[in-house]
Amino acid sequence: VTAGSAAGGVAFAFAHLLAGYAYAKNQRDHNSAIIWMFAAAVPVIAVVSSYLALRGSDQTMLMSLFPLISASMAAFAILSRFPLWLSGLGAAIFVASDVLFLADLGVLRHSGAWGYLTWASYAVGYAMVARGAASFGIIKR
């Protein structure tokens, strides 16, 4: 449990860097060009979407880089030997929760209108990543 946004941000970054490292250490021997494009697109789409979601709001535009950490982890998950349709896609859905959170702060002006969608994408993405880790033998059932 953390107190404050700075401590929470450090914990967020550390957890995603650790997960990204685990995925990077377990890369597939060969990925198709489409898989590489999907992996490269996730961070780009996350940052551009976040920028657009925050544009014109009272939030600092540097916050649009926030999803870059989780999106980079997702890119490594997509390229890893973990099941693509669980870990890779789950990590990409997880990144969507970060972008939706920033949209609530930005264009939605703290309305909370997408709160349930944000939490649903977080939970579904996290569950898929965990299931992918379990099927890979990382997490014991």
N, C-alpha and C positions, 0 to 999 in steps of 0.2 A: 504494500500500500504506500502510495506516495502522497505528499502534501504539496500542492502548488503545481502550476503548469511547467515550471522549469524542471523540477524533479521528475514529473510525469514524462516530459519530453526526453529526458536523459534515459529513463527506463524504457520508453518506447524505442528510442534509437538503439540502445544496447540489445534489446530482445530481437529486433529485426536484423541487426548486423550479425548477431549470433546465428539466427536462422539462415540468413543469406550465406554465411560461411559454411554451414552444414550442407546446404544445397550445392554450393560451389565445389565442395570436396567430393560430391557424388554426381558428377556430370555424366551424361550419356556419352558413349563413344562417338555416335553420329546423330546429328539432328538435321532434319530436312530444312530447306530454305524457308518454308512456311513457318516452322516452329521458331526459327531464328527471328523472322519478321514479327511474329506474335510476341516473343520475348522482348524485342527492342521496342515494340509499339506500346507496351504497358506503361513504362516510365514516361514516355513522351505524352501519351494521352492523359495520364494522371496529372502531370504538371500543367499541361495546357488547359485541361478542364478545371483544375484548381485555380489557375490564373483567371480564367473567364468567370468562375464562380465568385471570386473575390473582387474583381474589377468594379470600381465605383462604390465600394463599401468603405467603412471606416477601419478596416483591417489592413495591416501591413502586407504588401505584396510578397514579401519574403515568405509568408505563410504558404504561398503556392508551391514552395519547394518541400513542404512537410511530407507530402505523399511520395516524394522521390525515394525516401528511405524504404518504405514498405514496397513501393513499386520495383525497386532494384532487387529486393528480396524475392518478389514474385517472378521477376525475370529469371533469376537463378533457379527458382523452383520449376519454371517451365522447361528449362534446359536440363534439369536433373534427371537422374534415373528413377526418381520417385514417380508414381503413377501420374501422368499428365492430367488426366481428367479428374483427379482428386486433388493432388497437391498443387499442380500448376494452375488449373482453372480456379480452385479454391482460393489460392493466394491472390489471383487477379480479382476475384469477387471481394475478397477482404480489402483490397486497395480501394475498391469502389466505396466502401464505408468511410474511408478517409476523405475522399472527394465529396461525398454527400455531407459529411460533417462540415467541411469548409463551405459548401454551398449554403448550409444553414446559417453560418456566420456571415456570409457575404450577401449574395443576391436575395436570400430569403429573410435577411435582416433579423436573425435570431428568433424566427417564428416557431421553430421546432416542427414545422409542417412535414418534414421528411424524417422525423425522429425514428419512427417505427421502421422505415425502409433502411435507414442507416444501421440500426441495431440488427435488423434481419440480415443485411448483407454481411455485417461483421460476424454474426453467429453462424450463418451458412458457410461462409468462407473459412472460418476457423474450424468448423466441424469437418469440412472436406479436407483441409490440410491435416488435421489430426487423424482422420481415417486413412489418408494416404500414408502417413507415417506408420500407422498401425499395420497396414498391408505390406509395408516395406520391412517391417520387423523392428522399427525403432521403438515403438510404444508397444508394450505387452498388453494383450487384451485380458 
